[in-house]
Amino acid sequence: MHWGDWNAISALANVVMALTAIVAALYALKQYRHSVHLQELQQMLEMYRYADALLHRLVTEVTENGQERPTEHQARSVLNMLSVHERLISDRLFSSRVEQFYREMITIGPHVDMNNPFSQVIKEILRNNQEEFRHLIVSLRAHPDTSPLTEW
Protein backbone atom coordinates (compact mmCIF):
# COMPACT_ATOMS: atom_id res chain seq x y z
CA MET A 1 0.00 0.00 0.00
CA HIS A 2 1.31 3.36 -0.95
CA TRP A 3 0.38 6.40 1.14
CA GLY A 4 -0.55 8.25 -1.95
CA ASP A 5 -3.30 5.73 -2.68
CA TRP A 6 -6.35 7.62 -1.48
CA ASN A 7 -8.69 4.66 -1.97
CA ALA A 8 -6.64 2.57 0.46
CA ILE A 9 -6.51 5.41 2.98
CA SER A 10 -10.27 5.90 2.66
CA ALA A 11 -10.84 2.16 3.16
CA LEU A 12 -8.67 2.18 6.29
CA ALA A 13 -10.55 5.19 7.64
CA ASN A 14 -13.85 3.36 7.02
CA VAL A 15 -12.56 0.30 8.89
CA VAL A 16 -11.45 2.44 11.84
CA MET A 17 -14.85 4.19 11.94
CA ALA A 18 -16.69 0.85 11.73
CA LEU A 19 -14.60 -0.62 14.56
CA THR A 20 -15.16 2.50 16.64
CA ALA A 21 -18.91 2.20 16.05
CA ILE A 22 -18.83 -1.47 17.11
CA VAL A 23 -16.90 -0.66 20.30
CA ALA A 24 -19.31 2.19 21.06
CA ALA A 25 -22.31 -0.10 20.48
CA LEU A 26 -20.87 -2.76 22.80
CA TYR A 27 -20.21 -0.16 25.46
CA ALA A 28 -23.75 1.21 25.09
CA LEU A 29 -25.16 -2.31 25.43
CA LYS A 30 -23.10 -2.88 28.56
CA GLN A 31 -24.33 0.43 30.01
CA TYR A 32 -27.93 -0.46 29.09
CA ARG A 33 -27.67 -3.82 30.86
CA HIS A 34 -26.20 -2.12 33.90
CA SER A 35 -29.01 0.45 33.86
CA VAL A 36 -31.67 -2.28 33.62
CA HIS A 37 -30.07 -4.13 36.51
CA LEU A 38 -30.07 -0.97 38.64
CA GLN A 39 -33.70 -0.33 37.73
CA GLU A 40 -34.61 -3.86 38.82
CA LEU A 41 -32.82 -3.37 42.12
CA GLN A 42 -34.59 -0.06 42.65
CA GLN A 43 -37.98 -1.64 41.95
CA MET A 44 -37.26 -4.46 44.39
CA LEU A 45 -36.10 -2.07 47.10
CA GLU A 46 -39.13 0.19 46.67
CA MET A 47 -41.45 -2.82 46.76
CA TYR A 48 -39.76 -4.13 49.89
CA ARG A 49 -39.74 -0.77 51.65
CA TYR A 50 -43.42 -0.17 50.95
CA ALA A 51 -44.43 -3.66 52.06
CA ASP A 52 -42.23 -3.46 55.15
CA ALA A 53 -43.66 -0.07 56.15
CA LEU A 54 -47.23 -1.27 55.59
CA LEU A 55 -46.77 -4.48 57.55
CA HIS A 56 -44.93 -2.68 60.35
CA ARG A 57 -47.80 -0.20 60.61
CA LEU A 58 -50.38 -3.00 60.66
CA VAL A 59 -48.54 -5.06 63.26
CA THR A 60 -48.19 -1.95 65.42
CA GLU A 61 -51.92 -1.18 65.08
CA VAL A 62 -52.95 -4.75 65.87
CA THR A 63 -50.60 -4.92 68.87
CA GLU A 64 -51.47 -1.48 70.27
CA ASN A 65 -55.20 -2.12 69.90
CA GLY A 66 -54.94 -5.57 71.50
CA GLN A 67 -56.57 -7.17 68.49
CA GLU A 68 -56.51 -10.94 68.05
CA ARG A 69 -56.65 -10.54 64.30
CA PRO A 70 -56.47 -7.69 61.78
CA THR A 71 -59.59 -5.76 60.83
CA GLU A 72 -61.00 -5.89 57.32
CA HIS A 73 -59.70 -2.37 56.70
CA GLN A 74 -56.19 -3.39 57.70
CA ALA A 75 -56.29 -6.51 55.53
CA ARG A 76 -57.67 -4.56 52.57
CA SER A 77 -54.64 -2.28 52.65
CA VAL A 78 -52.48 -5.36 52.03
CA LEU A 79 -54.84 -6.64 49.34
CA ASN A 80 -54.70 -3.27 47.60
CA MET A 81 -50.91 -3.39 47.62
CA LEU A 82 -50.97 -6.93 46.20
CA SER A 83 -53.49 -5.90 43.54
CA VAL A 84 -51.29 -3.03 42.38
CA HIS A 85 -48.22 -5.26 42.16
CA GLU A 86 -50.15 -7.99 40.36
CA ARG A 87 -51.43 -5.43 37.87
CA LEU A 88 -47.90 -4.20 37.19
CA ILE A 89 -46.78 -7.78 36.66
CA SER A 90 -49.69 -8.60 34.35
CA ASP A 91 -48.91 -5.48 32.31
CA ARG A 92 -45.31 -6.74 32.09
CA LEU A 93 -43.92 -3.64 33.76
CA PHE A 94 -41.69 -5.74 36.01
CA SER A 95 -38.90 -7.99 34.81
CA SER A 96 -38.97 -11.69 35.62
CA ARG A 97 -36.36 -11.11 38.35
CA VAL A 98 -38.51 -8.46 40.02
CA GLU A 99 -41.57 -10.70 39.71
CA GLN A 100 -39.68 -13.58 41.34
CA PHE A 101 -38.56 -11.30 44.16
CA TYR A 102 -42.17 -10.16 44.65
CA ARG A 103 -43.50 -13.74 44.75
CA GLU A 104 -40.91 -14.72 47.35
CA MET A 105 -41.51 -11.55 49.34
CA ILE A 106 -45.28 -11.98 49.69
CA THR A 107 -45.04 -15.55 50.97
CA ILE A 108 -41.96 -15.11 53.17
CA GLY A 109 -41.29 -18.81 53.04
CA PRO A 110 -42.21 -21.78 50.91
CA HIS A 111 -45.95 -21.10 51.17
CA VAL A 112 -48.58 -18.99 52.89
CA ASP A 113 -49.20 -19.98 56.52
CA MET A 114 -52.95 -20.45 56.74
CA ASN A 115 -52.77 -20.69 60.55
CA ASN A 116 -51.74 -17.04 60.61
CA PRO A 117 -54.74 -14.84 61.55
CA PHE A 118 -53.77 -12.33 58.89
CA SER A 119 -53.87 -15.00 56.17
CA GLN A 120 -57.26 -16.12 57.44
CA VAL A 121 -58.67 -12.57 57.22
CA ILE A 122 -57.22 -12.13 53.71
CA LYS A 123 -58.83 -15.42 52.62
CA GLU A 124 -62.21 -14.40 54.06
CA ILE A 125 -62.13 -11.03 52.30
CA LEU A 126 -61.17 -12.64 49.00
CA ARG A 127 -63.92 -15.26 49.35
CA ASN A 128 -66.55 -12.63 50.22
CA ASN A 129 -65.46 -10.18 47.50
CA GLN A 130 -64.65 -12.44 44.58
CA GLU A 131 -65.84 -10.01 41.93
CA GLU A 132 -63.89 -7.08 43.36
CA PHE A 133 -60.66 -9.07 43.63
CA ARG A 134 -61.17 -11.39 40.63
CA HIS A 135 -57.85 -10.52 38.98
CA LEU A 136 -55.90 -10.91 42.20
CA ILE A 137 -57.64 -14.22 42.93
CA VAL A 138 -56.72 -15.58 39.50
CA SER A 139 -53.11 -14.58 40.03
CA LEU A 140 -52.92 -16.03 43.55
CA ARG A 141 -54.48 -19.30 42.36
CA ALA A 142 -51.91 -19.59 39.59
CA HIS A 143 -49.03 -19.87 42.04
CA PRO A 144 -48.76 -22.86 44.37
CA ASP A 145 -47.25 -20.83 47.19
CA THR A 146 -50.21 -18.41 47.33
CA SER A 147 -53.05 -20.66 46.12
CA PRO A 148 -54.11 -21.63 49.69
CA LEU A 149 -55.49 -18.09 50.03
CA THR A 150 -58.03 -18.91 47.31
CA GLU A 151 -59.09 -22.43 48.28
CA TRP A 152 -62.71 -22.28 49.39
Secondary structure, DSSP 8 states (H G I E B T S, - for coil): --TT-HHHHHHHHHHHHHHHHHHHHHHHHHHHHHHHHHHHHHHHHHHHHHHHHHHHHHHHHHHHTT-SS--HHHHHHHHHHHHHHHHHHHTT-S-HHHHHHHHHHHHSSSS--TTSHHHHHHHHHHHHTTTTTHHHHHHHHTSTTTGGGG--
